[in-house]
Amino acid sequence: MLNNKQIAGKFDLLAKLLELHDENPFKIKSYANAYLRVLENWKVTSSIMPKVELAAIKGVGTAIAEKS
């Protein structure tokens, strides 16, 4: 099971790869912000949280919760 910092690192990598492929800048920013600012510092391990609870966190949302 990955901890939040490991998951944050993977989403940071995803954001960088999306940027290299000229993806939508808003999509890139949402991936980077959700994990680097919210879940990396979250006290509960996000990989064991139900997706609906994870999606309810401000700055995460459904699309990102589904990928965690």
N, CA, C, O and CB atoms as a CASP TS submission, in Angstrom:
PFRMAT TS
TARGET T0000
AUTHOR 0000-0000-0000
METHOD Language model
MODEL 1
PARENT N/A
ATOM      1  N   MET     1       0.848  -1.171   0.000  1.00  0.00           N
ATOM      2  CA  MET     1       0.000   0.000   0.000  1.00  0.00           C
ATOM      3  C   MET     1       0.898   1.240   0.000  1.00  0.00           C
ATOM      4  O   MET     1       1.868   1.319   0.753  1.00  0.00           O
ATOM      5  CB  MET     1      -0.967  -0.005   1.226  1.00  0.00           C
ATOM      6  N   LEU     2       0.566   2.178  -0.834  1.00  0.00           N
ATOM      7  CA  LEU     2       1.320   3.426  -0.928  1.00  0.00           C
ATOM      8  C   LEU     2       0.856   4.406   0.139  1.00  0.00           C
ATOM      9  O   LEU     2      -0.326   4.463   0.478  1.00  0.00           O
ATOM     10  CB  LEU     2       1.169   4.047  -2.326  1.00  0.00           C
ATOM     11  N   ASN     3       1.803   5.176   0.662  1.00  0.00           N
ATOM     12  CA  ASN     3       1.409   6.239   1.582  1.00  0.00           C
ATOM     13  C   ASN     3       1.120   7.503   0.771  1.00  0.00           C
ATOM     14  O   ASN     3       1.343   7.536  -0.439  1.00  0.00           O
ATOM     15  CB  ASN     3       2.521   6.500   2.654  1.00  0.00           C
ATOM     16  N   ASN     4       0.629   8.531   1.440  1.00  0.00           N
ATOM     17  CA  ASN     4       0.217   9.753   0.743  1.00  0.00           C
ATOM     18  C   ASN     4       1.365  10.436   0.014  1.00  0.00           C
ATOM     19  O   ASN     4       1.167  10.957  -1.084  1.00  0.00           O
ATOM     20  CB  ASN     4      -0.397  10.720   1.722  1.00  0.00           C
ATOM     21  N   LYS     5       2.553  10.448   0.593  1.00  0.00           N
ATOM     22  CA  LYS     5       3.687  11.095  -0.074  1.00  0.00           C
ATOM     23  C   LYS     5       4.067  10.352  -1.355  1.00  0.00           C
ATOM     24  O   LYS     5       4.446  10.978  -2.345  1.00  0.00           O
ATOM     25  CB  LYS     5       4.898  11.167   0.875  1.00  0.00           C
ATOM     26  N   GLN     6       3.969   9.023  -1.343  1.00  0.00           N
ATOM     27  CA  GLN     6       4.258   8.249  -2.544  1.00  0.00           C
ATOM     28  C   GLN     6       3.207   8.507  -3.622  1.00  0.00           C
ATOM     29  O   GLN     6       3.535   8.655  -4.799  1.00  0.00           O
ATOM     30  CB  GLN     6       4.324   6.752  -2.212  1.00  0.00           C
ATOM     31  N   ILE     7       1.953   8.559  -3.211  1.00  0.00           N
ATOM     32  CA  ILE     7       0.880   8.851  -4.158  1.00  0.00           C
ATOM     33  C   ILE     7       1.056  10.262  -4.720  1.00  0.00           C
ATOM     34  O   ILE     7       0.870  10.484  -5.916  1.00  0.00           O
ATOM     35  CB  ILE     7      -0.508   8.702  -3.480  1.00  0.00           C
ATOM     36  N   ALA     8       1.412  11.210  -3.860  1.00  0.00           N
ATOM     37  CA  ALA     8       1.648  12.587  -4.307  1.00  0.00           C
ATOM     38  C   ALA     8       2.746  12.622  -5.350  1.00  0.00           C
ATOM     39  O   ALA     8       2.642  13.347  -6.339  1.00  0.00           O
ATOM     40  CB  ALA     8       2.017  13.494  -3.122  1.00  0.00           C
ATOM     41  N   GLY     9       3.794  11.849  -5.139  1.00  0.00           N
ATOM     42  CA  GLY     9       4.894  11.798  -6.109  1.00  0.00           C
ATOM     43  C   GLY     9       4.440  11.274  -7.456  1.00  0.00           C
ATOM     44  O   GLY     9       4.881  11.765  -8.495  1.00  0.00           O
ATOM     45  N   LYS    10       3.575  10.296  -7.449  1.00  0.00           N
ATOM     46  CA  LYS    10       3.072   9.739  -8.707  1.00  0.00           C
ATOM     47  C   LYS    10       2.172  10.740  -9.438  1.00  0.00           C
ATOM     48  O   LYS    10       2.222  10.844 -10.664  1.00  0.00           O
ATOM     49  CB  LYS    10       2.302   8.435  -8.440  1.00  0.00           C
ATOM     50  N   PHE    11       1.360  11.465  -8.692  1.00  0.00           N
ATOM     51  CA  PHE    11       0.528  12.480  -9.336  1.00  0.00           C
ATOM     52  C   PHE    11       1.364  13.659  -9.826  1.00  0.00           C
ATOM     53  O   PHE    11       1.021  14.281 -10.831  1.00  0.00           O
ATOM     54  CB  PHE    11      -0.548  12.970  -8.370  1.00  0.00           C
ATOM     55  N   ASP    12       2.444  13.970  -9.138  1.00  0.00           N
ATOM     56  CA  ASP    12       3.361  15.006  -9.605  1.00  0.00           C
ATOM     57  C   ASP    12       3.984  14.571 -10.932  1.00  0.00           C
ATOM     58  O   ASP    12       4.085  15.366 -11.867  1.00  0.00           O
ATOM     59  CB  ASP    12       4.466  15.290  -8.545  1.00  0.00           C
ATOM     60  N   LEU    13       4.397  13.314 -11.006  1.00  0.00           N
ATOM     61  CA  LEU    13       4.950  12.782 -12.252  1.00  0.00           C
ATOM     62  C   LEU    13       3.899  12.814 -13.357  1.00  0.00           C
ATOM     63  O   LEU    13       4.204  13.183 -14.492  1.00  0.00           O
ATOM     64  CB  LEU    13       5.466  11.342 -12.047  1.00  0.00           C
ATOM     65  N   LEU    14       2.675  12.434 -13.037  1.00  0.00           N
ATOM     66  CA  LEU    14       1.597  12.469 -14.018  1.00  0.00           C
ATOM     67  C   LEU    14       1.398  13.888 -14.549  1.00  0.00           C
ATOM     68  O   LEU    14       1.244  14.086 -15.754  1.00  0.00           O
ATOM     69  CB  LEU    14       0.291  11.942 -13.402  1.00  0.00           C
ATOM     70  N   ALA    15       1.402  14.867 -13.656  1.00  0.00           N
ATOM     71  CA  ALA    15       1.238  16.263 -14.085  1.00  0.00           C
ATOM     72  C   ALA    15       2.361  16.682 -15.027  1.00  0.00           C
ATOM     73  O   ALA    15       2.116  17.365 -16.020  1.00  0.00           O
ATOM     74  CB  ALA    15       1.199  17.201 -12.866  1.00  0.00           C
ATOM     75  N   LYS    16       3.584  16.279 -14.722  1.00  0.00           N
ATOM     76  CA  LYS    16       4.732  16.626 -15.575  1.00  0.00           C
ATOM     77  C   LYS    16       4.629  15.952 -16.939  1.00  0.00           C
ATOM     78  O   LYS    16       4.936  16.569 -17.959  1.00  0.00           O
ATOM     79  CB  LYS    16       6.052  16.224 -14.893  1.00  0.00           C
ATOM     80  N   LEU    17       4.200  14.699 -16.965  1.00  0.00           N
ATOM     81  CA  LEU    17       4.035  13.994 -18.237  1.00  0.00           C
ATOM     82  C   LEU    17       2.928  14.612 -19.080  1.00  0.00           C
ATOM     83  O   LEU    17       3.066  14.748 -20.296  1.00  0.00           O
ATOM     84  CB  LEU    17       3.736  12.520 -17.989  1.00  0.00           C
ATOM     85  N   LEU    18       1.829  14.986 -18.430  1.00  0.00           N
ATOM     86  CA  LEU    18       0.740  15.647 -19.156  1.00  0.00           C
ATOM     87  C   LEU    18       1.212  16.968 -19.750  1.00  0.00           C
ATOM     88  O   LEU    18       0.838  17.333 -20.864  1.00  0.00           O
ATOM     89  CB  LEU    18      -0.462  15.885 -18.227  1.00  0.00           C
ATOM     90  N   GLU    19       2.034  17.673 -18.993  1.00  0.00           N
ATOM     91  CA  GLU    19       2.572  18.944 -19.493  1.00  0.00           C
ATOM     92  C   GLU    19       3.457  18.723 -20.722  1.00  0.00           C
ATOM     93  O   GLU    19       3.400  19.496 -21.678  1.00  0.00           O
ATOM     94  CB  GLU    19       3.374  19.658 -18.388  1.00  0.00           C
ATOM     95  N   LEU    20       4.262  17.681 -20.694  1.00  0.00           N
ATOM     96  CA  LEU    20       5.112  17.356 -21.846  1.00  0.00           C
ATOM     97  C   LEU    20       4.305  17.026 -23.094  1.00  0.00           C
ATOM     98  O   LEU    20       4.758  17.247 -24.217  1.00  0.00           O
ATOM     99  CB  LEU    20       6.018  16.189 -21.509  1.00  0.00           C
ATOM    100  N   HIS    21       3.111  16.497 -22.884  1.00  0.00           N
ATOM    101  CA  HIS    21       2.248  16.122 -24.005  1.00  0.00           C
ATOM    102  C   HIS    21       1.221  17.202 -24.335  1.00  0.00           C
ATOM    103  O   HIS    21       0.236  16.946 -25.027  1.00  0.00           O
ATOM    104  CB  HIS    21       1.535  14.821 -23.696  1.00  0.00           C
ATOM    105  N   ASP    22       1.463  18.405 -23.834  1.00  0.00           N
ATOM    106  CA  ASP    22       0.605  19.563 -24.129  1.00  0.00           C
ATOM    107  C   ASP    22      -0.866  19.321 -23.815  1.00  0.00           C
ATOM    108  O   ASP    22      -1.744  19.709 -24.586  1.00  0.00           O
ATOM    109  CB  ASP    22       0.744  19.943 -25.580  1.00  0.00           C
ATOM    110  N   GLU    23      -1.130  18.682 -22.687  1.00  0.00           N
ATOM    111  CA  GLU    23      -2.506  18.469 -22.249  1.00  0.00           C
ATOM    112  C   GLU    23      -3.088  19.778 -21.722  1.00  0.00           C
ATOM    113  O   GLU    23      -2.392  20.787 -21.610  1.00  0.00           O
ATOM    114  CB  GLU    23      -2.574  17.366 -21.163  1.00  0.00           C
ATOM    115  N   ASN    24      -4.354  19.738 -21.409  1.00  0.00           N
ATOM    116  CA  ASN    24      -5.076  20.885 -20.876  1.00  0.00           C
ATOM    117  C   ASN    24      -4.385  21.396 -19.598  1.00  0.00           C
ATOM    118  O   ASN    24      -4.213  20.624 -18.655  1.00  0.00           O
ATOM    119  CB  ASN    24      -6.556  20.508 -20.587  1.00  0.00           C
ATOM    120  N   PRO    25      -3.989  22.668 -19.547  1.00  0.00           N
ATOM    121  CA  PRO    25      -3.294  23.208 -18.373  1.00  0.00           C
ATOM    122  C   PRO    25      -4.107  23.136 -17.084  1.00  0.00           C
ATOM    123  O   PRO    25      -3.542  23.010 -15.997  1.00  0.00           O
ATOM    124  CB  PRO    25      -2.914  24.633 -18.630  1.00  0.00           C
ATOM    125  N   PHE    26      -5.433  23.217 -17.202  1.00  0.00           N
ATOM    126  CA  PHE    26      -6.280  23.122 -16.005  1.00  0.00           C
ATOM    127  C   PHE    26      -6.247  21.705 -15.429  1.00  0.00           C
ATOM    128  O   PHE    26      -6.253  21.524 -14.211  1.00  0.00           O
ATOM    129  CB  PHE    26      -7.735  23.527 -16.338  1.00  0.00           C
ATOM    130  N   LYS    27      -6.212  20.722 -16.295  1.00  0.00           N
ATOM    131  CA  LYS    27      -6.126  19.326 -15.872  1.00  0.00           C
ATOM    132  C   LYS    27      -4.788  19.083 -15.167  1.00  0.00           C
ATOM    133  O   LYS    27      -4.738  18.439 -14.119  1.00  0.00           O
ATOM    134  CB  LYS    27      -6.287  18.369 -17.090  1.00  0.00           C
ATOM    135  N   ILE    28      -3.730  19.594 -15.742  1.00  0.00           N
ATOM    136  CA  ILE    28      -2.394  19.448 -15.152  1.00  0.00           C
ATOM    137  C   ILE    28      -2.360  20.072 -13.767  1.00  0.00           C
ATOM    138  O   ILE    28      -1.877  19.463 -12.812  1.00  0.00           O
ATOM    139  CB  ILE    28      -1.322  20.094 -16.053  1.00  0.00           C
ATOM    140  N   LYS    29      -2.872  21.280 -13.668  1.00  0.00           N
ATOM    141  CA  LYS    29      -2.858  21.988 -12.386  1.00  0.00           C
ATOM    142  C   LYS    29      -3.696  21.262 -11.340  1.00  0.00           C
ATOM    143  O   LYS    29      -3.329  21.225 -10.165  1.00  0.00           O
ATOM    144  CB  LYS    29      -3.370  23.416 -12.564  1.00  0.00           C
ATOM    145  N   SER    30      -4.804  20.694 -11.758  1.00  0.00           N
ATOM    146  CA  SER    30      -5.659  20.005 -10.790  1.00  0.00           C
ATOM    147  C   SER    30      -4.958  18.772 -10.221  1.00  0.00           C
ATOM    148  O   SER    30      -5.071  18.511  -9.023  1.00  0.00           O
ATOM    149  CB  SER    30      -6.990  19.601 -11.443  1.00  0.00           C
ATOM    150  N   TYR    31      -4.244  18.016 -11.034  1.00  0.00           N
ATOM    151  CA  TYR    31      -3.508  16.861 -10.528  1.00  0.00           C
ATOM    152  C   TYR    31      -2.395  17.305  -9.582  1.00  0.00           C
ATOM    153  O   TYR    31      -2.220  16.734  -8.505  1.00  0.00           O
ATOM    154  CB  TYR    31      -2.925  16.043 -11.691  1.00  0.00           C
ATOM    155  N   ALA    32      -1.661  18.305  -9.984  1.00  0.00           N
ATOM    156  CA  ALA    32      -0.552  18.783  -9.155  1.00  0.00           C
ATOM    157  C   ALA    32      -1.058  19.330  -7.827  1.00  0.00           C
ATOM    158  O   ALA    32      -0.513  19.001  -6.774  1.00  0.00           O
ATOM    159  CB  ALA    32       0.246  19.862  -9.897  1.00  0.00           C
ATOM    160  N   ASN    33      -2.081  20.152  -7.868  1.00  0.00           N
ATOM    161  CA  ASN    33      -2.603  20.766  -6.641  1.00  0.00           C
ATOM    162  C   ASN    33      -3.257  19.773  -5.697  1.00  0.00           C
ATOM    163  O   ASN    33      -3.039  19.834  -4.487  1.00  0.00           O
ATOM    164  CB  ASN    33      -3.593  21.832  -6.991  1.00  0.00           C
ATOM    165  N   ALA    34      -4.038  18.879  -6.222  1.00  0.00           N
ATOM    166  CA  ALA    34      -4.783  17.951  -5.369  1.00  0.00           C
ATOM    167  C   ALA    34      -3.855  17.142  -4.480  1.00  0.00           C
ATOM    168  O   ALA    34      -4.118  16.988  -3.287  1.00  0.00           O
ATOM    169  CB  ALA    34      -5.630  17.014  -6.217  1.00  0.00           C
ATOM    170  N   TYR    35      -2.810  16.642  -5.028  1.00  0.00           N
ATOM    171  CA  TYR    35      -1.949  15.796  -4.228  1.00  0.00           C
ATOM    172  C   TYR    35      -0.826  16.544  -3.545  1.00  0.00           C
ATOM    173  O   TYR    35      -0.480  16.226  -2.407  1.00  0.00           O
ATOM    174  CB  TYR    35      -1.382  14.731  -5.070  1.00  0.00           C
ATOM    175  N   LEU    36      -0.262  17.509  -4.195  1.00  0.00           N
ATOM    176  CA  LEU    36       0.856  18.208  -3.563  1.00  0.00           C
ATOM    177  C   LEU    36       0.406  19.113  -2.437  1.00  0.00           C
ATOM    178  O   LEU    36       1.145  19.321  -1.474  1.00  0.00           O
ATOM    179  CB  LEU    36       1.608  19.017  -4.586  1.00  0.00           C
ATOM    180  N   ARG    37      -0.798  19.653  -2.543  1.00  0.00           N
ATOM    181  CA  ARG    37      -1.266  20.582  -1.512  1.00  0.00           C
ATOM    182  C   ARG    37      -2.254  19.978  -0.535  1.00  0.00           C
ATOM    183  O   ARG    37      -2.370  20.452   0.596  1.00  0.00           O
ATOM    184  CB  ARG    37      -1.890  21.762  -2.154  1.00  0.00           C
ATOM    185  N   VAL    38      -2.960  18.952  -0.944  1.00  0.00           N
ATOM    186  CA  VAL    38      -4.012  18.408  -0.085  1.00  0.00           C
ATOM    187  C   VAL    38      -3.609  17.056   0.496  1.00  0.00           C
ATOM    188  O   VAL    38      -3.416  16.935   1.706  1.00  0.00           O
ATOM    189  CB  VAL    38      -5.320  18.273  -0.868  1.00  0.00           C
ATOM    190  N   LEU    39      -3.482  16.052  -0.345  1.00  0.00           N
ATOM    191  CA  LEU    39      -3.334  14.688   0.156  1.00  0.00           C
ATOM    192  C   LEU    39      -1.952  14.366   0.694  1.00  0.00           C
ATOM    193  O   LEU    39      -1.816  13.485   1.543  1.00  0.00           O
ATOM    194  CB  LEU    39      -3.663  13.730  -0.920  1.00  0.00           C
ATOM    195  N   GLU    40      -0.928  15.055   0.221  1.00  0.00           N
ATOM    196  CA  GLU    40       0.406  14.791   0.745  1.00  0.00           C
ATOM    197  C   GLU    40       0.453  15.077   2.248  1.00  0.00           C
ATOM    198  O   GLU    40       1.195  14.423   2.981  1.00  0.00           O
ATOM    199  CB  GLU    40       1.457  15.639   0.001  1.00  0.00           C
ATOM    200  N   ASN    41      -0.323  16.034   2.697  1.00  0.00           N
ATOM    201  CA  ASN    41      -0.339  16.417   4.109  1.00  0.00           C
ATOM    202  C   ASN    41      -1.542  15.870   4.866  1.00  0.00           C
ATOM    203  O   ASN    41      -1.706  16.159   6.051  1.00  0.00           O
ATOM    204  CB  ASN    41      -0.317  17.913   4.227  1.00  0.00           C
ATOM    205  N   TRP    42      -2.379  15.090   4.206  1.00  0.00           N
ATOM    206  CA  TRP    42      -3.565  14.522   4.828  1.00  0.00           C
ATOM    207  C   TRP    42      -3.145  13.494   5.867  1.00  0.00           C
ATOM    208  O   TRP    42      -2.190  12.749   5.651  1.00  0.00           O
ATOM    209  CB  TRP    42      -4.495  13.885   3.769  1.00  0.00           C
ATOM    210  N   LYS    43      -3.838  13.449   6.975  1.00  0.00           N
ATOM    211  CA  LYS    43      -3.451  12.555   8.073  1.00  0.00           C
ATOM    212  C   LYS    43      -3.848  11.098   7.834  1.00  0.00           C
ATOM    213  O   LYS    43      -3.212  10.190   8.369  1.00  0.00           O
ATOM    214  CB  LYS    43      -4.072  13.036   9.362  1.00  0.00           C
ATOM    215  N   VAL    44      -4.891  10.868   7.039  1.00  0.00           N
ATOM    216  CA  VAL    44      -5.356   9.515   6.754  1.00  0.00           C
ATOM    217  C   VAL    44      -4.734   9.060   5.442  1.00  0.00           C
ATOM    218  O   VAL    44      -4.625   9.849   4.503  1.00  0.00           O
ATOM    219  CB  VAL    44      -6.915   9.451   6.689  1.00  0.00           C
ATOM    220  N   THR    45      -4.331   7.815   5.368  1.00  0.00           N
ATOM    221  CA  THR    45      -3.771   7.289   4.126  1.00  0.00           C
ATOM    222  C   THR    45      -4.871   7.253   3.066  1.00  0.00           C
ATOM    223  O   THR    45      -5.873   6.554   3.213  1.00  0.00           O
ATOM    224  CB  THR    45      -3.157   5.866   4.343  1.00  0.00           C
ATOM    225  N   SER    46      -4.665   8.010   2.013  1.00  0.00           N
ATOM    226  CA  SER    46      -5.711   8.157   1.010  1.00  0.00           C
ATOM    227  C   SER    46      -5.985   6.866   0.252  1.00  0.00           C
ATOM    228  O   SER    46      -7.085   6.688  -0.271  1.00  0.00           O
ATOM    229  CB  SER    46      -5.338   9.239   0.039  1.00  0.00           C
ATOM    230  N   SER    47      -5.017   5.966   0.181  1.00  0.00           N
ATOM    231  CA  SER    47      -5.234   4.728  -0.574  1.00  0.00           C
ATOM    232  C   SER    47      -6.221   3.789   0.111  1.00  0.00           C
ATOM    233  O   SER    47      -6.718   2.859  -0.523  1.00  0.00           O
ATOM    234  CB  SER    47      -3.917   4.011  -0.781  1.00  0.00           C
ATOM    235  N   ILE    48      -6.519   4.014   1.404  1.00  0.00           N
ATOM    236  CA  ILE    48      -7.493   3.164   2.089  1.00  0.00           C
ATOM    237  C   ILE    48      -8.831   3.869   2.306  1.00  0.00           C
ATOM    238  O   ILE    48      -9.777   3.275   2.824  1.00  0.00           O
ATOM    239  CB  ILE    48      -6.934   2.711   3.424  1.00  0.00           C
ATOM    240  N   MET    49      -8.902   5.132   1.909  1.00  0.00           N
ATOM    241  CA  MET    49     -10.156   5.876   2.050  1.00  0.00           C
ATOM    242  C   MET    49     -11.130   5.463   0.957  1.00  0.00           C
ATOM    243  O   MET    49     -10.715   5.212  -0.175  1.00  0.00           O
ATOM    244  CB  MET    49      -9.902   7.402   1.996  1.00  0.00           C
ATOM    245  N   PRO    50     -12.411   5.387   1.274  1.00  0.00           N
ATOM    246  CA  PRO    50     -13.403   5.152   0.213  1.00  0.00           C
ATOM    247  C   PRO    50     -13.339   6.298  -0.804  1.00  0.00           C
ATOM    248  O   PRO    50     -13.135   7.456  -0.438  1.00  0.00           O
ATOM    249  CB  PRO    50     -14.849   5.027   0.814  1.00  0.00           C
ATOM    250  N   LYS    51     -13.512   5.962  -2.063  1.00  0.00           N
ATOM    251  CA  LYS    51     -13.410   6.959  -3.145  1.00  0.00           C
ATOM    252  C   LYS    51     -14.365   8.133  -2.933  1.00  0.00           C
ATOM    253  O   LYS    51     -14.019   9.270  -3.257  1.00  0.00           O
ATOM    254  CB  LYS    51     -13.699   6.301  -4.499  1.00  0.00           C
ATOM    255  N   VAL    52     -15.550   7.881  -2.399  1.00  0.00           N
ATOM    256  CA  VAL    52     -16.526   8.944  -2.198  1.00  0.00           C
ATOM    257  C   VAL    52     -16.026   9.942  -1.148  1.00  0.00           C
ATOM    258  O   VAL    52     -16.243  11.145  -1.295  1.00  0.00           O
ATOM    259  CB  VAL    52     -17.885   8.353  -1.773  1.00  0.00           C
ATOM    260  N   GLU    53     -15.363   9.463  -0.097  1.00  0.00           N
ATOM    261  CA  GLU    53     -14.797  10.359   0.919  1.00  0.00           C
ATOM    262  C   GLU    53     -13.630  11.151   0.340  1.00  0.00           C
ATOM    263  O   GLU    53     -13.490  12.348   0.592  1.00  0.00           O
ATOM    264  CB  GLU    53     -14.335   9.559   2.157  1.00  0.00           C
ATOM    265  N   LEU    54     -12.806  10.474  -0.430  1.00  0.00           N
ATOM    266  CA  LEU    54     -11.659  11.131  -1.048  1.00  0.00           C
ATOM    267  C   LEU    54     -12.118  12.227  -2.005  1.00  0.00           C
ATOM    268  O   LEU    54     -11.548  13.318  -2.019  1.00  0.00           O
ATOM    269  CB  LEU    54     -10.789  10.106  -1.790  1.00  0.00           C
ATOM    270  N   ALA    55     -13.143  11.944  -2.803  1.00  0.00           N
ATOM    271  CA  ALA    55     -13.673  12.908  -3.762  1.00  0.00           C
ATOM    272  C   ALA    55     -14.289  14.119  -3.071  1.00  0.00           C
ATOM    273  O   ALA    55     -14.348  15.199  -3.657  1.00  0.00           O
ATOM    274  CB  ALA    55     -14.707  12.242  -4.652  1.00  0.00           C
ATOM    275  N   ALA    56     -14.748  13.953  -1.833  1.00  0.00           N
ATOM    276  CA  ALA    56     -15.383  15.045  -1.098  1.00  0.00           C
ATOM    277  C   ALA    56     -14.370  16.053  -0.556  1.00  0.00           C
ATOM    278  O   ALA    56     -14.759  17.139  -0.127  1.00  0.00           O
ATOM    279  CB  ALA    56     -16.205  14.487   0.044  1.00  0.00           C
ATOM    280  N   ILE    57     -13.097  15.719  -0.567  1.00  0.00           N
ATOM    281  CA  ILE    57     -12.066  16.630  -0.060  1.00  0.00           C
ATOM    282  C   ILE    57     -11.898  17.780  -1.049  1.00  0.00           C
ATOM    283  O   ILE    57     -11.725  17.557  -2.247  1.00  0.00           O
ATOM    284  CB  ILE    57     -10.707  15.881   0.161  1.00  0.00           C
ATOM    285  N   LYS    58     -11.950  18.999  -0.546  1.00  0.00           N
ATOM    286  CA  LYS    58     -11.802  20.174  -1.404  1.00  0.00           C
ATOM    287  C   LYS    58     -10.440  20.115  -2.105  1.00  0.00           C
ATOM    288  O   LYS    58      -9.402  19.960  -1.462  1.00  0.00           O
ATOM    289  CB  LYS    58     -11.946  21.494  -0.575  1.00  0.00           C
ATOM    290  N   GLY    59     -10.468  20.240  -3.410  1.00  0.00           N
ATOM    291  CA  GLY    59      -9.240  20.202  -4.195  1.00  0.00           C
ATOM    292  C   GLY    59      -8.933  18.842  -4.798  1.00  0.00           C
ATOM    293  O   GLY    59      -7.958  18.701  -5.535  1.00  0.00           O
ATOM    294  N   VAL    60      -9.752  17.831  -4.496  1.00  0.00           N
ATOM    295  CA  VAL    60      -9.514  16.494  -5.048  1.00  0.00           C
ATOM    296  C   VAL    60     -10.525  16.208  -6.146  1.00  0.00           C
ATOM    297  O   VAL    60     -10.168  16.219  -7.324  1.00  0.00           O
ATOM    298  CB  VAL    60      -9.596  15.411  -3.940  1.00  0.00           C
ATOM    299  N   GLY    61     -11.774  15.954  -5.789  1.00  0.00           N
ATOM    300  CA  GLY    61     -12.804  15.697  -6.778  1.00  0.00           C
ATOM    301  C   GLY    61     -12.845  14.255  -7.233  1.00  0.00           C
ATOM    302  O   GLY    61     -11.968  13.457  -6.905  1.00  0.00           O
ATOM    303  N   THR    62     -13.875  13.935  -7.993  1.00  0.00           N
ATOM    304  CA  THR    62     -14.149  12.566  -8.413  1.00  0.00           C
ATOM    305  C   THR    62     -13.094  12.002  -9.364  1.00  0.00           C
ATOM    306  O   THR    62     -12.638  10.875  -9.169  1.00  0.00           O
ATOM    307  CB  THR    62     -15.496  12.505  -9.071  1.00  0.00           C
ATOM    308  N   ALA    63     -12.701  12.749 -10.374  1.00  0.00           N
ATOM    309  CA  ALA    63     -11.749  12.236 -11.368  1.00  0.00           C
ATOM    310  C   ALA    63     -10.421  11.850 -10.726  1.00  0.00           C
ATOM    311  O   ALA    63      -9.852  10.809 -11.051  1.00  0.00           O
ATOM    312  CB  ALA    63     -11.510  13.277 -12.462  1.00  0.00           C
ATOM    313  N   ILE    64      -9.931  12.680  -9.822  1.00  0.00           N
ATOM    314  CA  ILE    64      -8.658  12.395  -9.178  1.00  0.00           C
ATOM    315  C   ILE    64      -8.821  11.273  -8.164  1.00  0.00           C
ATOM    316  O   ILE    64      -7.931  10.432  -8.036  1.00  0.00           O
ATOM    317  CB  ILE    64      -8.100  13.653  -8.501  1.00  0.00           C
ATOM    318  N   ALA    65      -9.926  11.237  -7.446  1.00  0.00           N
ATOM    319  CA  ALA    65     -10.164  10.165  -6.474  1.00  0.00           C
ATOM    320  C   ALA    65     -10.184   8.806  -7.162  1.00  0.00           C
ATOM    321  O   ALA    65      -9.694   7.825  -6.603  1.00  0.00           O
ATOM    322  CB  ALA    65     -11.487  10.398  -5.726  1.00  0.00           C
ATOM    323  N   GLU    66     -10.736   8.737  -8.347  1.00  0.00           N
ATOM    324  CA  GLU    66     -10.780   7.479  -9.089  1.00  0.00           C
ATOM    325  C   GLU    66      -9.393   6.985  -9.496  1.00  0.00           C
ATOM    326  O   GLU    66      -9.200   5.786  -9.697  1.00  0.00           O
ATOM    327  CB  GLU    66     -11.639   7.640 -10.319  1.00  0.00           C
ATOM    328  N   LYS    67      -8.443   7.883  -9.617  1.00  0.00           N
ATOM    329  CA  LYS    67      -7.093   7.504 -10.030  1.00  0.00           C
ATOM    330  C   LYS    67      -6.170   7.161  -8.869  1.00  0.00           C
ATOM    331  O   LYS    67      -5.064   6.665  -9.081  1.00  0.00           O
ATOM    332  CB  LYS    67      -6.487   8.608 -10.827  1.00  0.00           C
ATOM    333  N   SER    68      -6.607   7.417  -7.671  1.00  0.00           N
ATOM    334  CA  SER    68      -5.727   7.182  -6.523  1.00  0.00           C
ATOM    335  C   SER    68      -5.754   5.733  -6.092  1.00  0.00           C
ATOM    336  O   SER    68      -5.069   5.360  -5.139  1.00  0.00           O
ATOM    337  CB  SER    68      -6.123   8.070  -5.358  1.00  0.00           C
TER
END
